[in-house]
Amino acid sequence: MARTLIASGRRPLALAALFCLVLPGESRSQASTQGGASADSFVLVLRPEPLRVAGIDVPIDPTVAPSPDGRFVAALQTRPQPLMWIVPTDGAKPFAYRKTWSATMLRWARSGNRIGFVADGGPPRIWTIEVDPATGRAIDPPRMLYRDAVNAYAFAPDGERIAYVPRSTTAAGASAIHIVEWESRVVRVLLRENGMIYHLDWSPDGESIYYGLAPASPGEGPAHRVRRADVRRGRATTVLSAGEFLGLSADGLYVLYRPAGWSHEDGNIVELAGVGGRRLMRIEVEPGPAPRWGAIGPGSIVQVLPTEEGAAIRAIPACPFCYILSW
C-alpha cells in the first residue's frame, strides 16, 4: 500500500490522533541510526511545498527574525549598506529602520516588543531596539545591553533576562553561558563547557536553555552536540548528536538540526527531533541557506532564497502533525 504525505492547514490537535494511529503500522525496515537515535526509530522523509509569505527587493541575510505573532519579519540588508528592514507578511510595503553597523544575529524577543542584534562596528556587543508589537516600528533608539563582546545570545521568554556567550570565554576551545538581568544588568555564569557554544534558545517556561556545542578540537570527532542546561542548577545534559544545531521550536517541543555526518553533497536537508532526542522526520528543501525556526504559522521553518528582485521569505511546514498520511 502506498502512503502519501499531504501538508494540511487543519488544526494540529485534530491531526495528532491520526498521526499516532498510523505510526505503529510502519515497517521497521525504514529505521535509521543517523543523528544518534536508536536503530528502531522511524523517520519520515518529507519534501514539503513551501509557502511564500513575504518578499523584499534588496539582498538580505538569510537569518531573518519573524515576530512572535508572525505578522512581521525583521531582516538585515547586506548591501550596499547595512539597514534593518521590517517586512509585513500581509503584503504591505516593507520599511527600513536605520543603519545597523553591519549587524548580525538578529532576534525578535518572544514578548514582541524588542528586537536584538549584534553590531560589528567595534566589539560585537548586543544591542536592542524597542518596537511597537502592533506596527513593528521602533519607538526608541538602539540601546547597548552590556559591555561584553558576544558570540551568541537569546532573550528569555519573560523578557527580563538574556543568555549570552561572551567572546572572552572562548579561548583555547572552551566557552561559557552567562545570564544578564535586563533591568539591573547583574550577570551570573550559568555554566562552562569544553567546546564552542554557538547557538542558544530558551525553553518556553524559562527553565532550560538549549545550545549547540562544537568539539573543542577536530580530534574529538566531527559531531556537534545539542545540549540542554538547567537554568536553576547550571547543569547540562546531551539531547542528541548532530551536524549543527539550528534551534528549538517556539513551543519547546522540537529540535531542528543538521544530521550528524551531513555535507553539502547530501543536499539541503534538516531533521526534527523531540526534546528527548528521538528523531521524528527529515525535511528536504531547495538548495540555499539552511531553514530556521520562525513564528510564521504553526510549526513552520523559514527559509530565505535570493531572487532577481531581492529575496523571498518562505514558510515550510515542519511539525509531525502538519501532515496527513493517507492510503
C-alpha positions in Angstrom: 0.0 0.0 0.0 1.4 3.4 -1.0 1.3 6.1 1.6 1.2 9.8 0.8 2.2 12.8 2.9 0.0 15.8 2.4 0.6 19.2 4.0 -2.5 20.3 5.9 -3.8 23.5 7.3 -6.1 21.8 9.7 -5.7 22.1 13.5 -2.6 20.2 14.8 -4.6 18.7 17.6 -7.0 17.1 15.2 -4.1 15.6 13.2 -2.3 14.3 16.3 -4.5 11.3 16.8 -4.3 10.3 13.1 -0.5 10.6 13.1 -0.2 8.4 16.2 -2.6 5.8 14.8 -0.6 5.4 11.6 3.0 5.3 13.0 2.8 1.9 14.8 2.0 0.2 11.5 5.1 1.4 9.7 7.8 -1.1 8.7 10.8 -1.4 10.9 13.0 -1.8 7.8 12.7 2.0 7.3 14.6 2.7 10.5 17.9 4.6 10.6 20.6 5.3 13.1 21.6 8.7 11.9 21.6 11.6 14.4 22.3 9.3 17.4 18.9 7.8 17.5 18.2 4.2 18.3 18.2 1.7 15.4 14.4 1.1 15.6 13.4 4.7 15.4 11.0 5.6 12.5 11.8 8.7 10.5 9.7 10.3 7.8 11.4 11.9 4.8 9.4 14.9 3.6 9.7 17.3 0.6 7.1 19.8 1.6 5.8 22.6 -0.6 6.9 26.0 0.7 4.6 29.0 1.0 5.9 32.4 0.1 5.0 34.7 2.9 6.9 37.9 2.1 9.4 39.4 -0.2 11.8 42.3 -0.3 13.6 44.0 -3.3 17.0 44.2 -1.5 19.5 41.4 -0.7 19.1 40.3 2.9 20.9 38.0 5.4 19.2 34.5 5.5 18.9 34.5 9.3 15.8 36.6 9.5 13.8 37.1 12.7 10.0 36.6 12.5 7.9 38.4 15.1 6.2 36.1 17.7 2.8 36.6 16.1 4.0 36.1 12.6 2.9 39.5 11.3 6.4 40.8 10.6 9.8 39.6 9.7 12.9 41.6 10.7 15.7 41.3 8.1 19.2 42.8 7.7 20.1 44.2 4.3 23.6 43.0 3.3 24.5 45.6 0.6 25.1 48.3 -0.5 24.7 49.5 3.1 23.6 47.8 6.4 19.9 48.5 7.1 17.3 46.8 9.2 14.0 46.2 7.5 10.6 45.2 8.9 8.8 43.1 6.3 5.0 42.7 6.9 3.7 39.2 6.0 0.3 40.6 4.8 1.8 42.1 1.7 2.2 45.6 3.0 5.2 47.6 2.0 8.4 46.9 4.0 10.0 49.8 5.8 13.6 50.4 6.8 14.6 51.3 10.3 18.2 52.6 10.3 21.8 51.8 9.8 22.9 49.0 12.0 26.7 48.8 11.7 26.9 45.5 9.7 24.7 43.8 12.2 24.4 40.1 12.7 22.4 37.7 14.9 19.1 39.4 14.5 16.5 38.1 17.0 12.9 39.1 17.9 12.1 38.7 21.6 9.1 36.5 22.4 7.5 39.4 24.2 7.1 41.1 20.8 8.4 44.5 21.9 12.1 44.1 21.4 14.5 43.3 18.6 18.1 42.4 19.3 21.2 42.4 17.1 24.9 42.2 17.4 26.8 45.2 15.9 30.2 44.6 14.3 31.3 48.2 14.1 33.6 47.6 17.1 33.4 44.8 19.7 30.4 42.6 18.8 28.1 43.6 21.6 24.3 43.1 21.9 22.1 46.0 21.0 18.3 46.1 21.4 15.6 48.2 19.8 12.2 48.7 21.5 9.3 48.3 19.0 5.6 48.6 18.9 4.3 44.9 18.5 1.3 46.2 16.6 3.2 48.0 13.9 6.7 46.7 14.1 8.0 50.2 14.2 10.8 51.4 16.6 9.7 53.5 19.5 13.2 54.2 21.0 16.8 54.4 19.6 19.0 51.3 19.8 20.5 50.6 23.3 23.6 48.6 24.0 22.8 45.9 26.5 26.2 45.2 28.1 29.9 45.8 27.6 30.8 42.1 26.9 31.6 41.1 23.3 29.5 38.1 22.4 29.4 35.1 20.1 25.7 34.1 20.7 22.7 35.3 22.7 19.0 34.7 23.3 16.1 36.5 25.0 14.4 34.7 27.9 10.6 34.2 27.4 9.8 36.7 30.2 12.0 39.4 28.5 13.7 40.0 31.9 16.9 38.0 31.1 19.3 37.4 28.2 21.6 34.4 28.0 24.8 35.0 26.0 28.2 33.5 25.3 31.0 36.1 26.0 33.7 36.1 23.4 36.2 36.4 26.3 35.3 32.8 27.4 36.0 31.2 24.0 39.8 30.9 24.3 41.5 27.6 24.0 38.4 25.7 22.8 36.3 26.5 25.9 33.2 28.7 26.3 30.6 29.6 28.8 27.0 30.8 29.1 26.3 33.9 31.1 22.9 35.4 32.0 22.3 39.1 32.4 19.3 40.7 34.1 17.6 43.2 31.9 17.0 45.9 34.5 19.8 45.5 36.9 22.5 44.4 34.4 23.7 41.9 37.0 25.5 39.0 35.3 26.0 35.4 36.5 27.8 32.5 35.0 25.4 29.6 34.2 28.0 27.0 33.1 31.3 26.4 31.3 31.9 23.9 28.5 34.9 22.3 26.9 33.9 23.2 23.4 32.5 26.0 21.4 28.9 27.1 22.2 27.4 28.7 19.1 23.6 28.9 19.3 21.2 29.5 22.3 17.4 29.0 22.7 15.3 29.2 25.9 12.5 26.8 26.6 9.1 28.4 26.7 8.9 28.1 30.5 12.3 29.7 31.0 13.7 26.7 32.9 16.1 25.4 30.3 18.5 26.7 27.6 19.2 24.6 24.6 22.5 25.2 22.8 24.8 23.8 20.2 28.3 22.6 21.2 31.0 22.1 18.7 34.1 20.0 19.6 37.0 21.8 21.1 39.3 20.2 18.6 38.9 18.0 15.4 40.4 15.0 17.2 37.3 14.8 19.4 35.1 13.8 16.4 33.1 15.6 13.8 29.7 15.6 15.6 28.3 18.5 17.4 26.0 18.0 20.4 22.7 19.6 21.2 22.8 20.2 25.0 20.1 21.3 27.5 21.1 23.3 30.5 19.0 23.6 33.7 18.8 27.4 34.4 18.4 27.0 38.1 21.2 24.4 38.7 23.6 25.2 35.9 23.8 21.5 34.9 23.7 20.3 31.3 22.8 17.1 29.6 23.2 16.0 25.9 20.0 15.7 23.9 21.5 14.3 20.7 24.5 14.4 18.4 24.1 16.5 15.2 25.9 18.1 12.4 24.7 21.6 13.5 22.1 22.8 16.0 19.6 25.1 14.2 17.2 25.9 17.1 14.4 25.0 19.4 10.8 25.5 18.2 8.8 28.3 19.9 6.5 25.8 21.6 9.6 24.0 23.0 8.6 20.6 21.6 11.1 20.1 18.7 14.8 20.5 18.0 15.9 21.4 14.4 19.3 20.4 13.3 21.6 19.2 10.5 22.0 15.4 10.8 25.4 14.1 12.0 27.8 13.5 9.1 25.9 15.9 6.9 27.7 17.5 4.0 26.7 19.8 1.1 26.7 16.8 -1.2 23.8 15.4 0.7 21.5 18.3 -0.3 19.8 20.9 1.8 18.4 18.6 4.5 17.4 19.2 8.1 16.0 16.9 10.7 13.4 17.3 13.5 13.7 15.6 16.9 11.7 15.7 20.1 13.4 17.4 23.1 14.1 13.9 24.4 16.3 13.3 21.4 14.1 11.0 19.4 14.3 11.6 15.6 10.9 12.4 14.1 11.4 13.4 10.5 13.8 14.5 7.8 12.9 17.5 5.7 14.5 18.2 2.2 14.3 21.8 1.0 15.6 23.7 -2.0 19.3 24.5 -2.3 20.2 27.6 -0.4 20.6 28.7 3.2 19.6 26.3 6.0 16.0 27.0 7.1 15.4 28.2 10.7 12.5 28.2 13.1 10.0 31.0 12.6 6.7 32.1 14.0 5.0 32.3 10.6 2.2 29.9 11.1 2.1 26.8 13.4 5.1 24.5 13.3 6.9 26.2 10.4 10.5 26.8 9.5 11.6 29.8 7.5 13.9 29.9 4.5 15.2 32.9 2.6 16.0 32.4 -1.0 17.6 35.1 -3.3 15.6 36.2 -6.4 16.2 38.6 -9.2 14.1 41.2 -7.3 15.8 40.7 -4.0 14.8 37.9 -1.6 11.8 35.7 -1.0 10.9 34.7 2.6 9.1 31.3 2.7 7.5 29.2 5.3 7.9 25.4 5.3 5.7 23.1 7.4 7.9 21.4 10.0 5.9 19.6 12.6 4.8 15.9 12.8 1.2 16.9 12.9 1.2 19.2 9.9 0.7 16.2 7.6 -1.9 13.6 6.9 -0.8 10.1 6.0 -3.3 8.5 3.6 -3.6 5.3 1.6 
